[in-house]
Amino acid sequence: MDHLLIEKLTTPEELSGLLNLALQGLKRLRDNNWTFSYGDFLPALKRAGLPAS
């Protein structure tokens, strides 16, 4: 367990990267008529044997 995870994830560089990911997701959502898509994520979860929800 990383006790410094919050500090590591809240640096200006990490926050900028998270904002960029969120904006990419917003664009994809808007382009898909506001319908969520999972891309390769859901099949990867299934292959790993992890629950999708």
N, C-alpha and C positions, 0 to 999 in steps of 0.2 A: 504494500500500500504506500502510495506516494503522498506524504504529508504536505508537500509543497505544490501539489497539482494546481490548486486554485491560483497560486501566485504565478506559476508557469503559464497558465492559460489566459491570464489577464494582463500580459505584457502588451504594449502598444502593437508590436509586430503580430502577435497571435490574434488580438482583437481585430486588427485590420484584415487578416486572413479569414477570420470567421465572418466578418461583414461581407467580404468578397464572395464567400461560399453562399451566404444567405441571398445576396443579390443575384447570383447565378440561378439559385433555386427559384427565386421569384420570377425571373425571366422565363425559366422552363415551365413554371406553373401557368404563367400568363399565356405562353405560346401553346400550351396544351388545353386552352379554354378552361382554365382553373380546375383541371382534373389532375390529381396527384399521379405521378408515375414513379416507378421504383428502379427502372433501368436494370443494371446487372446486380443490384443489391439483393433483391429477394431471391433469385436463383442461387446466389452465393450463400445466403443463409441456409437455404434448404440443403445444399450440398454439404454444408458444415454440420447439418443436423440440428441447427438452432431453430427455435420457434420464430415465426414471422411477426408475432405480436407480443 
